[in-house]
Amino acid sequence: MQLNESEINALTPTQVRGVADLLELVFQDSDTTIELDEAQTTLTATLFQAIQDKSFKQLFFNRLDPDTQFELLEVLPESELSYLLPFDDEDQIQDITEPLPSTPGKQSNDSLKQIFLDLVAIVQDTSLSPAKAALKAEEKIKDLTDAQHIPLAKALISQLISLNIPINTPQNFGSYVRFYVVLNFLSPRNPAIAKAMIPIIEKTILALHALPNGQWIVKVLDQLPVGIIEFIIRRLSAYERVTHFEKRMMYCKLLLDIRDQSKNIPTKALHLVLKQHPIS
């Protein structure tokens, strides 16, 4: 296994020992998943950028428990994501058209495709409040298994990306709020779904940056589900690992605006997230 010397040389002696401990975990019993704390996850993100062997990175990633995979995906740069969780559009479309098993009280010809179309209609229905969209989405997917959530969520994400709706009006932003509300019922902490979400999360971050001031940012952010706000906050908090200077400064400014203005504006969902992930 080859390591990028410049990345390793930048580590402190304590971090080097931490890297050695992480690598030892990978080579231990392969049937045991690895759970990491927040500091280890941060160090692992650095280690991933130092490891030059993609196959070893894939092995390392596969050894991590799902929650740790999700947290790692939030902080890794986009260049590290493509080979960790392949996203096959053809398989995805095939999955959502397969018939669902018959269940009591439901028609036997129900399919993931129909549920997908129903969820898209919910996202695009401007008459629905987020609360009503949540009720309708929950009703549509209540009989699905966790395994069925993944292709359905990927299809929904792919659809929104292909529509390329700008977040420049209240009506369009409402579509994104409903999208996030629907997605919140489809295991968004699953690593495969989290990876597919990143382009839309990035688009949402750009939209937040375009708002007039920090008060607007906090008010808009608070309309999103807790899990989505957490995803955004954790991604912004990884600004030091962003190599593009302007993007790094944008992340940092957004984070500071959220920290400062959330002290002055009453929030609900954002307050819950900041209790768990305070911004220093």
KEVEX-814912 format. One record per residue: residue number from 1; x, y, z of N, C-alpha, C in turn; residue in one letter. Coordinates in steps of 0.1 Angstrom, whole numbers, plus 5000, padded with zeros to 4 digits. Layout:
% residues N
   nr  n.px  n.py  n.pz  ca.px  ca.py  ca.pz  c.px  c.py  c.pz  rest
  NUM     X     Y     Z      X      Y      Z     X     Y     Z     A
...
***
This chain:
% residues 280
   nr  n.px  n.py  n.pz  ca.px  ca.py  ca.pz  c.px  c.py  c.pz  rest
    1  5008  4988  5000   5000   5000   5000  5009  5012  5000     M
    2  5007  5022  4990   5015   5034   4989  5007  5045  4996     Q
    3  5014  5054  5002   5008   5066   5009  5015  5079  5003     L
    4  5007  5089  5002   5012   5102   4997  5020  5108  5009     N
    5  5033  5110  5006   5042   5114   5017  5039  5128  5022     E
    6  5035  5137  5013   5032   5151   5018  5020  5151  5027     S
    7  5010  5142  5025   4998   5142   5034  5003  5136  5048     E
    8  5011  5126  5048   5015   5119   5060  5025  5129  5068     I
    9  5034  5136  5061   5043   5144   5068  5036  5156  5075     N
   10  5024  5159  5070   5017   5170   5076  5010  5167  5089     A
   11  5010  5154  5092   5003   5149   5105  5012  5151  5117     L
   12  5006  5153  5128   5013   5153   5141  5017  5139  5145     T
   13  5026  5138  5155   5030   5124   5159  5017  5117  5165     P
   14  5008  5124  5172   4996   5117   5177  4988  5112  5165     T
   15  4986  5120  5155   4978   5116   5143  4985  5104  5136     Q
   16  4998  5104  5135   5005   5093   5129  5002  5080  5137     V
   17  5002  5081  5150   4998   5069   5158  4984  5065  5156     R
   18  4975  5075  5154   4961   5072   5151  4959  5065  5138     G
   19  4967  5069  5128   4967   5063   5115  4971  5048  5116     V
   20  4982  5046  5123   4986   5032   5125  4976  5024  5132     A
   21  4969  5029  5141   4958   5022   5148  4946  5019  5138     D
   22  4943  5029  5130   4932   5027   5120  4936  5015  5110     L
   23  4948  5016  5105   4952   5005   5096  4953  4992  5102     L
   24  4956  4991  5115   4956   4978   5122  4942  4973  5123     E
   25  4932  4982  5125   4918   4978   5126  4914  4971  5112     L
   26  4918  4977  5101   4914   4972   5088  4919  4958  5086     V
   27  4931  4955  5091   4936   4942   5088  4932  4931  5099     F
   28  4924  4935  5109   4920   4926   5118  4908  4918  5113     Q
   29  4901  4911  5121   4890   4902   5117  4881  4909  5107     D
   30  4880  4903  5095   4873   4910   5084  4858  4908  5085     S
   31  4853  4900  5095   4839   4898   5097  4833  4909  5107     D
   32  4842  4917  5112   4837   4927   5122  4837  4941  5116     T
   33  4826  4948  5117   4826   4961   5111  4833  4971  5121     T
   34  4838  4982  5116   4846   4991   5123  4837  5004  5126     I
   35  4836  5007  5139   4830   5020   5143  4840  5030  5147     E
   36  4839  5042  5143   4849   5053   5146  4842  5064  5153     L
   37  4849  5070  5162   4844   5083   5168  4847  5094  5159     D
   38  4842  5106  5163   4843   5118   5154  4858  5121  5151     E
   39  4867  5120  5160   4881   5124   5158  4887  5114  5148     A
   40  4883  5101  5150   4888   5090   5141  4883  5092  5127     Q
   41  4870  5096  5126   4864   5098   5113  4871  5110  5105     T
   42  4874  5120  5112   4882   5132   5106  4896  5127  5102     T
   43  4902  5119  5110   4916   5114   5106  4915  5105  5095     L
   44  4904  5097  5094   4902   5087   5083  4900  5095  5070     T
   45  4893  5106  5070   4892   5114   5058  4905  5119  5053     A
   46  4914  5123  5062   4928   5127   5058  4936  5115  5053     T
   47  4934  5103  5059   4941   5091   5055  4937  5087  5041     L
   48  4924  5088  5038   4919   5084   5025  4925  5092  5014     F
   49  4928  5105  5017   4935   5113   5006  4949  5110  5005     Q
   50  4955  5103  5015   4969   5100   5015  4971  5086  5008     A
   51  4961  5077  5009   4962   5064   5004  4961  5065  4988     I
   52  4970  5059  4981   4970   5060   4966  4963  5048  4960     Q
   53  4962  5037  4967   4956   5025   4962  4941  5025  4964     D
   54  4933  5027  4953   4919   5028   4954  4912  5015  4959     K
   55  4918  5004  4955   4912   4991   4960  4913  4990  4975     S
   56  4924  4995  4981   4925   4994   4995  4915  5004  5002     F
   57  4913  5016  4996   4904   5025   5001  4890  5019  5001     K
   58  4887  5012  4990   4874   5005   4989  4872  4994  5000     Q
   59  4883  4987  5003   4883   4977   5013  4881  4983  5027     L
   60  4888  4994  5029   4887   5001   5042  4873  5006  5044     F
   61  4867  5013  5033   4854   5018   5034  4843  5007  5037     F
   62  4845  4996  5031   4835   4985   5032  4836  4979  5046     N
   63  4847  4981  5053   4848   4975   5067  4841  4984  5077     R
   64  4838  4996  5073   4832   5006   5083  4817  5003  5084     L
   65  4812  5005  5096   4797   5004   5099  4790  5015  5091     D
   66  4777  5013  5088   4769   5022   5079  4769  5036  5085     P
   67  4768  5038  5098   4768   5052   5103  4781  5059  5101     D
   68  4792  5052  5103   4805   5057   5100  4807  5060  5086     T
   69  4803  5052  5077   4803   5054   5062  4796  5067  5059     Q
   70  4784  5069  5065   4776   5081   5062  4784  5093  5066     F
   71  4790  5093  5078   4797   5105   5084  4809  5107  5075     E
   72  4816  5097  5070   4828   5099   5062  4824  5105  5049     L
   73  4813  5101  5043   4809   5106   5030  4806  5121  5031     L
   74  4801  5126  5043   4798   5140   5045  4810  5149  5044     E
   75  4822  5143  5048   4834   5152   5049  4845  5149  5038     V
   76  4843  5138  5031   4853   5135   5020  4851  5145  5008     L
   77  4861  5149  5002   4860   5157   4989  4853  5148  4978     P
   78  4846  5155  4969   4839   5148   4959  4848  5138  4951     E
   79  4861  5142  4949   4870   5134   4941  4872  5120  4947     S
   80  4869  5118  4960   4871   5105   4966  4858  5096  4966     E
   81  4847  5101  4960   4835   5094   4962  4831  5085  4951     L
   82  4836  5087  4939   4831   5080   4927  4833  5065  4928     S
   83  4844  5061  4933   4847   5046   4934  4842  5039  4946     Y
   84  4838  5047  4957   4834   5041   4969  4820  5035  4968     L
   85  4811  5042  4962   4797   5037   4960  4793  5040  4946     L
   86  4795  5030  4937   4791   5032   4923  4776  5034  4922     P
   87  4773  5043  4913   4759   5047   4911  4754  5044  4897     F
   88  4747  5033  4895   4744   5028   4882  4730  5031  4878     D
   89  4728  5041  4869   4715   5046   4866  4706  5035  4860     D
   90  4712  5026  4851   4704   5016   4845  4698  5006  4855     E
   91  4707  5002  4864   4702   4993   4875  4691  5000  4883     D
   92  4693  5012  4886   4684   5020   4894  4670  5020  4887     Q
   93  4669  5023  4874   4656   5024   4867  4650  5010  4867     I
   94  4658  5000  4865   4653   4986   4865  4647  4982  4878     Q
   95  4654  4986  4889   4649   4983   4902  4635  4990  4905     D
   96  4633  5002  4901   4621   5009   4905  4609  5004  4896     I
   97  4612  4997  4886   4600   4992   4878  4597  4977  4881     T
   98  4604  4971  4890   4601   4957   4894  4588  4958  4903     E
   99  4579  4948  4901   4567   4948   4909  4570  4946  4924     P
  100  4562  4952  4932   4563   4950   4947  4556  4938  4951     L
  101  4560  4931  4961   4552   4919   4966  4538  4924  4970     P
  102  4528  4915  4968   4514   4919   4972  4514  4920  4987     S
  103  4506  4930  4992   4504   4931   5007  4489  4932  5009     T
  104  4484  4928  5021   4470   4929   5024  4465  4944  5022     P
  105  4454  4945  5015   4448   4958   5013  4453  4966  5001     G
  106  4463  4961  4994   4469   4968   4983  4468  4960  4971     K
  107  4467  4967  4959   4466   4960   4947  4479  4953  4943     Q
  108  4478  4941  4937   4490   4933   4935  4499  4939  4924     S
  109  4494  4948  4916   4502   4954   4905  4509  4967  4909     N
  110  4509  4970  4922   4517   4982   4927  4531  4980  4923     D
  111  4538  4990  4920   4552   4989   4916  4560  5001  4922     S
  112  4573  4998  4923   4582   5009   4927  4581  5021  4917     L
  113  4579  5017  4905   4578   5028   4895  4566  5037  4897     K
  114  4555  5031  4901   4543   5039   4904  4545  5048  4916     Q
  115  4551  5042  4927   4554   5049   4939  4563  5061  4936     I
  116  4573  5058  4928   4583   5068   4923  4576  5080  4917     F
  117  4567  5077  4908   4559   5087   4901  4550  5095  4910     L
  118  4544  5088  4920   4536   5095   4930  4545  5104  4939     D
  119  4557  5100  4942   4565   5108   4950  4570  5121  4943     L
  120  4573  5119  4930   4577   5130   4921  4565  5140  4921     V
  121  4553  5135  4920   4541   5144   4919  4540  5152  4932     A
  122  4543  5145  4944   4543   5152   4957  4553  5164  4957     I
  123  4565  5161  4952   4575   5171   4952  4571  5183  4944     V
  124  4564  5181  4933   4561   5191   4923  4548  5198  4926     Q
  125  4540  5193  4936   4527   5199   4939  4529  5211  4948     D
  126  4527  5223  4942   4530   5236   4949  4519  5239  4959     T
  127  4508  5231  4959   4497   5234   4968  4500  5227  4982     S
  128  4510  5218  4982   4512   5210   4995  4522  5218  5004     L
  129  4519  5219  5016   4528   5223   5027  4538  5212  5030     S
  130  4549  5215  5036   4558   5204   5039  4552  5193  5048     P
  131  4543  5198  5057   4536   5188   5066  4527  5179  5058     A
  132  4519  5184  5049   4510   5176   5041  4518  5167  5031     K
  133  4529  5172  5026   4538   5164   5018  4543  5152  5025     A
  134  4547  5154  5038   4552   5144   5046  4542  5133  5049     A
  135  4529  5137  5051   4519   5127   5054  4516  5119  5041     L
  136  4516  5125  5029   4513   5118   5017  4525  5109  5014     K
  137  4537  5113  5016   4549   5105   5013  4549  5093  5022     A
  138  4546  5095  5035   4547   5084   5045  4536  5073  5041     E
  139  4525  5078  5036   4514   5068   5032  4519  5060  5020     E
  140  4526  5066  5011   4530   5059   4999  4541  5049  5001     K
  141  4550  5051  5011   4561   5042   5012  4561  5033  5025     I
  142  4549  5034  5032   4549   5027   5045  4551  5012  5044     K
  143  4548  5006  5033   4549   4991   5032  4562  4987  5025     D
  144  4571  4996  5022   4584   4993   5016  4594  4988  5026     L
  145  4603  4980  5021   4614   4975   5030  4626  4985  5028     T
  146  4635  4984  5038   4647   4993   5037  4654  4991  5024     D
  147  4655  4978  5019   4662   4975   5006  4655  4982  4995     A
  148  4642  4984  4995   4635   4991   4984  4637  5006  4985     Q
  149  4640  5011  4997   4642   5026   4998  4654  5030  4989     H
  150  4664  5022  4988   4676   5027   4981  4674  5030  4967     I
  151  4669  5021  4958   4667   5024   4944  4656  5035  4942     P
  152  4646  5036  4951   4636   5046   4950  4642  5060  4953     L
  153  4650  5061  4964   4656   5073   4967  4666  5078  4956     A
  154  4674  5068  4951   4683   5072   4940  4676  5077  4928     K
  155  4664  5070  4925   4656   5075   4913  4651  5089  4915     A
  156  4646  5092  4927   4641   5105   4931  4652  5115  4930     L
  157  4663  5112  4935   4675   5122   4934  4679  5124  4920     I
  158  4680  5113  4912   4683   5115   4898  4673  5123  4890     S
  159  4660  5121  4894   4650   5129   4887  4651  5144  4890     Q
  160  4654  5148  4903   4655   5162   4906  4667  5168  4900     L
  161  4678  5160  4899   4690   5165   4893  4687  5168  4878     I
  162  4680  5159  4871   4678   5160   4857  4668  5172  4854     S
  163  4659  5175  4863   4650   5186   4861  4657  5199  4862     L
  164  4668  5199  4870   4677   5211   4871  4669  5224  4875     N
  165  4661  5222  4885   4652   5234   4889  4661  5244  4897     I
  166  4662  5256  4892   4670   5266   4900  4663  5269  4913     P
  167  4671  5272  4924   4665   5276   4937  4666  5291  4938     I
  168  4657  5297  4930   4658   5312   4929  4645  5319  4931     N
  169  4634  5311  4935   4621   5317   4938  4616  5309  4950     T
  170  4606  5315  4958   4600   5307   4969  4593  5294  4964     P
  171  4587  5295  4952   4580   5283   4947  4590  5272  4944     Q
  172  4601  5275  4938   4611   5265   4935  4618  5260  4947     N
  173  4620  5269  4957   4626   5264   4970  4616  5254  4976     F
  174  4603  5257  4975   4593   5248   4981  4594  5234  4975     G
  175  4598  5233  4962   4600   5220   4956  4611  5212  4963     S
  176  4622  5219  4966   4633   5213   4973  4630  5209  4987     Y
  177  4622  5218  4994   4618   5214   5008  4610  5201  5007     V
  178  4600  5201  4998   4592   5188   4997  4600  5176  4993     R
  179  4610  5179  4984   4619   5168   4981  4626  5162  4993     F
  180  4632  5171  5001   4639   5167   5013  4630  5160  5023     Y
  181  4618  5165  5024   4608   5159   5033  4605  5145  5029     V
  182  4603  5143  5016   4601   5129   5010  4613  5121  5013     V
  183  4625  5126  5009   4637   5118   5011  4639  5114  5025     L
  184  4635  5122  5034   4637   5120   5048  4631  5106  5053     N
  185  4621  5102  5045   4614   5089   5048  4622  5077  5042     F
  186  4632  5080  5034   4638   5069   5026  4653  5067  5030     L
  187  4655  5065  5043   4668   5061   5049  4679  5070  5044     S
  188  4678  5084  5046   4689   5092   5040  4702  5090  5046     P
  189  4703  5083  5058   4716   5080   5064  4723  5068  5058     R
  190  4716  5061  5049   4722   5050   5041  4733  5056  5033     N
  191  4746  5050  5034   4757   5056   5026  4755  5058  5011     P
  192  4748  5048  5005   4745   5048   4991  4736  5060  4987     A
  193  4726  5063  4996   4717   5074   4993  4725  5087  4996     I
  194  4732  5087  5007   4740   5099   5011  4749  5104  4999     A
  195  4756  5094  4993   4765   5098   4983  4758  5104  4971     K
  196  4746  5098  4967   4738   5103   4956  4732  5117  4959     A
  197  4730  5120  4972   4725   5133   4976  4734  5145  4974     M
  198  4747  5142  4974   4757   5153   4975  4755  5164  4965     I
  199  4753  5161  4952   4751   5172   4942  4739  5181  4946     P
  200  4728  5176  4951   4717   5184   4955  4720  5192  4968     I
  201  4727  5186  4977   4732   5193   4989  4740  5204  4986     I
  202  4750  5202  4976   4758   5213   4972  4750  5224  4965     E
  203  4740  5221  4958   4732   5231   4951  4724  5239  4962     K
  204  4720  5232  4972   4713   5239   4983  4722  5248  4990     T
  205  4735  5244  4993   4745   5253   4999  4747  5265  4991     I
  206  4748  5264  4978   4750   5276   4969  4738  5285  4970     L
  207  4726  5279  4971   4714   5287   4972  4714  5295  4986     A
  208  4718  5288  4996   4719   5295   5009  4729  5307  5009     L
  209  4740  5304  5002   4750   5315   5001  4745  5327  4993     H
  210  4735  5325  4984   4730   5336   4976  4719  5344  4983     A
  211  4715  5340  4995   4705   5347   5002  4711  5361  5007     L
  212  4702  5370  5010   4707   5384   5013  4716  5385  5026     P
  213  4713  5377  5036   4720   5378   5049  4719  5366  5057     N
  214  4726  5366  5068   4726   5354   5077  4712  5351  5083     G
  215  4704  5362  5085   4690   5359   5091  4682  5351  5081     Q
  216  4683  5355  5068   4676   5347   5058  4681  5332  5058     W
  217  4694  5331  5059   4700   5317   5058  4694  5309  5069     I
  218  4694  5314  5081   4689   5306   5093  4674  5303  5091     V
  219  4666  5313  5087   4652   5310   5085  4649  5300  5074     K
  220  4656  5300  5063   4654   5291   5053  4659  5277  5057     V
  221  4671  5276  5063   4676   5263   5067  4667  5256  5077     L
  222  4661  5264  5085   4652   5258   5096  4640  5251  5090     D
  223  4637  5254  5077   4625   5248   5071  4628  5233  5067     Q
  224  4640  5229  5066   4644   5216   5062  4643  5206  5073     L
  225  4642  5193  5070   4642   5182   5080  4655  5182  5088     P
  226  4654  5177  5100   4666   5177   5109  4678  5170  5102     V
  227  4675  5158  5096   4686   5150   5090  4693  5157  5079     G
  228  4685  5165  5071   4691   5172   5060  4700  5184  5065     I
  229  4694  5191  5076   4702   5202   5082  4715  5197  5087     I
  230  4714  5185  5094   4727   5179   5099  4737  5176  5088     E
  231  4732  5171  5077   4741   5168   5065  4748  5181  5061     F
  232  4740  5192  5060   4746   5204   5055  4756  5210  5065     I
  233  4752  5210  5078   4761   5215   5088  4774  5207  5088     I
  234  4773  5194  5088   4786   5186   5088  4794  5188  5076     R
  235  4788  5190  5065   4795   5193   5052  4802  5207  5053     R
  236  4795  5217  5058   4801   5230   5059  4813  5230  5069     L
  237  4811  5222  5080   4821   5221   5090  4834  5215  5086     S
  238  4834  5208  5074   4846   5202   5068  4853  5212  5059     A
  239  4850  5225  5060   4855   5235   5051  4871  5235  5050     Y
  240  4878  5231  5060   4892   5232   5060  4898  5221  5050     E
  241  4890  5211  5047   4895   5201   5037  4891  5204  5023     R
  242  4884  5215  5021   4881   5219   5007  4893  5226  5001     V
  243  4897  5221  4989   4909   5226   4983  4907  5239  4975     T
  244  4895  5240  4969   4892   5252   4962  4890  5264  4971     H
  245  4898  5275  4970   4898   5286   4980  4885  5293  4981     F
  246  4878  5296  4970   4866   5304   4971  4855  5295  4977     E
  247  4855  5282  4974   4845   5274   4980  4847  5272  4995     K
  248  4860  5271  4999   4863   5270   5013  4859  5282  5021     R
  249  4861  5294  5015   4857   5306   5021  4842  5307  5022     M
  250  4835  5303  5012   4820   5303   5012  4815  5294  5023     M
  251  4820  5282  5024   4816   5272   5035  4818  5279  5049     Y
  252  4830  5285  5050   4834   5291   5063  4824  5302  5067     C
  253  4822  5311  5057   4813   5322   5059  4799  5318  5063     K
  254  4793  5308  5055   4780   5303   5058  4780  5297  5073     L
  255  4790  5290  5076   4790   5284   5090  4790  5294  5100     L
  256  4797  5305  5099   4798   5316   5108  4785  5323  5109     L
  257  4779  5326  5097   4765   5332   5097  4755  5324  5104     D
  258  4755  5311  5102   4746   5302   5109  4748  5302  5124     I
  259  4761  5302  5128   4764   5302   5142  4759  5315  5149     R
  260  4762  5326  5142   4759   5339   5148  4744  5342  5148     D
  261  4738  5340  5137   4724   5344   5136  4714  5334  5143     Q
  262  4718  5322  5145   4710   5312   5152  4709  5316  5167     S
  263  4718  5324  5172   4717   5329   5186  4706  5340  5187     K
  264  4702  5346  5176   4693   5357   5177  4679  5354  5172     N
  265  4678  5343  5164   4665   5340   5158  4660  5326  5163     I
  266  4648  5326  5168   4642   5313   5173  4641  5303  5162     P
  267  4646  5291  5164   4645   5280   5154  4641  5267  5161     T
  268  4636  5258  5153   4632   5245   5159  4642  5234  5154     K
  269  4641  5230  5141   4649   5219   5136  4664  5223  5137     A
  270  4668  5235  5133   4682   5239   5134  4687  5239  5148     L
  271  4679  5243  5157   4683   5243   5171  4686  5229  5176     H
  272  4678  5219  5172   4681   5205   5175  4694  5201  5170     L
  273  4697  5204  5157   4710   5200   5151  4722  5207  5158     V
  274  4721  5220  5161   4732   5227   5167  4734  5222  5181     L
  275  4724  5217  5188   4727   5211   5201  4736  5199  5200     K
  276  4734  5191  5189   4742   5179   5187  4756  5182  5181     Q
  277  4756  5193  5172   4768   5196   5164  4770  5211  5166     H
  278  4774  5216  5178   4777   5230   5180  4788  5235  5170     P
  279  4786  5248  5166   4796   5254   5157  4805  5262  5166     I
  280  4818  5260  5166   4828   5267   5174  4832  5280  5168     S
***
